[in-house]
Amino acid sequence: MEALLGGLGLFVLFFLGIVLLTVAWKTIKIVPQSSVLLIERLGRFHRVAQSGLNIIVPFFEAPRAVYWTNVRPGLTSIDLREQYIDLPPQPVITRDNVTINVDSVVYWQITDPIKSVYEVADLVGGIIQLTITGMRSVMGEMDLDHTLSSREEINSKLRMILDEATDKWGVKVTRVDVKNINPPEDVRITMEKQMR
């Protein structure tokens, strides 16, 4: 009988230890430098947990997870450093009806993590789509020759369009670079012949 009570007491202590570890795991959150956590209390935004040690109320408060394109699903820590999106080549039609493939890089930074989570469902996907449509809009107003010779103008117009559109999402677009503009092979051959 005494051995049974001793075994039961050991089991209870083991169970209490696991419960205490679980509560401690849910209570203590360490946020890395240049990152934040958005803490929700009972499903509603409560506060921003800055970098360092943070204590949250277990079972009532939880970090908000984000589900953005090209980001690990369920990520709770929001990176405040400057980031980039490298877009694959996109078909764009110029004013003189030539289809060119354009690839670009967008550099952006979250300035307001609350807006970036609660104002748009997919922040990264939204920036990608805005870049593609903005590029088509800007380059659709130009002839092929003008498109090939004025990258700086294209970059600045795109940056202004993106920065204005993403401002309400708490994002600052710092730079847009058009990496390559590839005209179709037959147009490229014609241009080379014309240059000779």
C-alpha positions in Angstrom: 0.0 0.0 0.0 2.8 2.4 0.9 4.6 1.6 -2.4 1.4 2.4 -4.3 1.0 5.8 -2.5 4.7 6.6 -3.2 4.3 5.7 -6.9 1.1 7.8 -7.1 2.8 10.7 -5.4 5.7 10.5 -7.9 3.2 10.4 -10.8 1.4 13.5 -9.4 4.7 15.4 -9.0 5.7 14.4 -12.6 2.3 15.6 -13.9 2.6 18.9 -12.0 6.1 19.4 -13.3 4.9 19.0 -16.9 2.0 21.4 -16.3 4.3 24.0 -14.8 6.7 23.7 -17.7 3.8 24.1 -20.2 2.6 27.2 -18.3 6.1 28.7 -18.3 6.5 27.9 -22.0 3.3 29.8 -22.8 4.1 32.7 -20.3 7.7 33.6 -21.2 8.4 34.9 -24.8 11.8 36.0 -25.9 11.6 38.3 -28.9 14.8 38.7 -31.0 16.3 42.1 -31.8 14.6 44.0 -34.7 11.5 41.9 -34.3 8.1 42.3 -32.5 5.2 40.1 -31.5 1.6 41.2 -31.7 -0.1 40.0 -28.6 -3.9 39.3 -28.8 -6.0 38.9 -25.7 -9.0 36.6 -26.3 -8.7 37.1 -30.1 -8.3 40.9 -30.1 -5.2 43.0 -30.4 -3.9 43.9 -27.0 -0.2 45.1 -27.3 3.1 44.9 -29.1 5.8 42.8 -27.5 9.1 44.5 -28.2 12.5 42.7 -28.4 13.7 41.1 -25.2 11.9 39.2 -22.5 8.1 39.4 -22.5 5.6 37.9 -20.1 2.1 37.1 -21.4 -0.9 35.7 -19.6 -1.2 32.0 -20.7 -4.5 30.8 -22.2 -5.8 34.4 -22.4 -3.1 36.0 -24.5 -1.3 34.6 -27.6 1.1 35.9 -30.2 -0.7 36.6 -33.6 0.6 34.4 -36.4 0.9 35.7 -40.0 0.3 33.7 -43.2 2.1 35.7 -45.9 3.4 34.5 -49.3 7.0 33.2 -49.1 7.0 33.3 -45.3 7.0 30.2 -43.1 3.3 29.6 -42.3 2.3 30.5 -38.7 5.3 32.7 -38.1 4.6 34.9 -35.0 7.7 37.1 -35.0 7.5 40.1 -37.4 10.8 41.2 -38.8 11.3 45.0 -38.8 14.5 45.0 -40.9 14.6 45.9 -44.5 13.7 43.0 -46.7 13.5 42.3 -50.5 11.4 40.4 -52.9 13.1 39.1 -56.1 10.4 38.9 -58.7 10.8 36.4 -61.6 10.4 37.7 -65.2 7.0 39.1 -65.9 5.5 39.7 -69.4 4.9 43.4 -70.0 3.4 45.0 -73.2 4.8 48.3 -74.2 2.9 51.2 -75.9 4.1 50.0 -79.3 2.7 46.4 -78.6 5.9 44.6 -78.0 5.9 42.0 -75.2 9.0 42.1 -73.1 10.0 40.1 -70.0 11.0 42.2 -67.0 12.3 41.0 -63.7 12.9 43.3 -60.7 13.7 43.5 -57.0 11.6 45.4 -54.4 13.2 46.5 -51.1 10.7 47.2 -48.3 10.5 47.6 -44.6 7.7 47.3 -42.1 7.2 50.6 -40.3 4.0 49.8 -38.4 3.6 46.1 -37.6 0.0 46.5 -36.4 -1.1 47.9 -39.8 0.9 45.3 -41.7 -1.0 42.5 -40.0 -4.5 43.9 -39.6 -4.9 46.0 -42.7 -4.0 43.4 -45.4 -4.4 39.6 -45.4 -1.2 38.8 -47.3 1.3 41.6 -47.1 4.1 40.0 -49.2 1.6 38.8 -51.8 0.0 42.2 -51.9 3.4 43.9 -52.5 4.2 41.3 -55.3 0.9 42.0 -57.1 1.2 45.7 -56.7 4.7 45.6 -58.2 3.6 43.5 -61.2 0.6 45.7 -62.0 2.6 48.9 -61.4 5.3 47.7 -63.7 2.8 46.9 -66.4 1.2 50.4 -65.9 4.5 52.3 -66.1 6.0 50.4 -69.0 2.7 50.3 -70.9 2.9 54.0 -71.3 6.4 53.8 -72.9 7.8 52.7 -76.3 10.3 49.9 -76.4 13.2 52.2 -77.0 12.2 54.5 -74.2 11.7 51.4 -71.9 15.2 50.1 -72.6 16.9 53.5 -72.1 15.2 54.8 -69.0 15.5 52.4 -66.1 16.0 55.1 -63.5 12.8 56.7 -64.5 10.9 53.4 -64.3 12.5 52.6 -60.9 11.5 55.9 -59.4 7.9 55.8 -60.8 7.4 52.3 -59.5 8.8 53.2 -56.1 6.4 56.1 -55.8 3.4 54.0 -56.9 4.3 51.2 -54.5 5.2 53.5 -51.6 1.9 55.3 -51.9 -0.1 52.1 -52.1 1.6 50.3 -49.2 1.6 53.3 -46.8 -1.8 52.3 -45.4 -0.3 48.8 -44.8 2.5 50.2 -42.6 5.2 49.5 -45.1 7.9 51.8 -46.6 9.1 50.7 -50.1 12.7 51.9 -50.0 13.8 50.9 -53.5 12.7 49.2 -56.7 15.3 48.0 -59.2 14.5 46.7 -62.7 17.2 44.1 -63.2 16.6 42.9 -66.7 14.4 43.9 -69.7 14.4 41.2 -72.3 12.7 41.9 -75.6 11.6 39.0 -77.8 14.4 37.3 -79.8 13.2 38.6 -83.2 13.0 42.2 -81.9 16.4 41.9 -80.4 17.9 40.6 -83.7 16.2 43.5 -85.6 17.6 46.0 -83.1 21.1 44.6 -83.5 20.8 44.9 -87.3 19.5 48.4 -87.0 22.5 49.4 -84.8 24.9 48.0 -87.4 
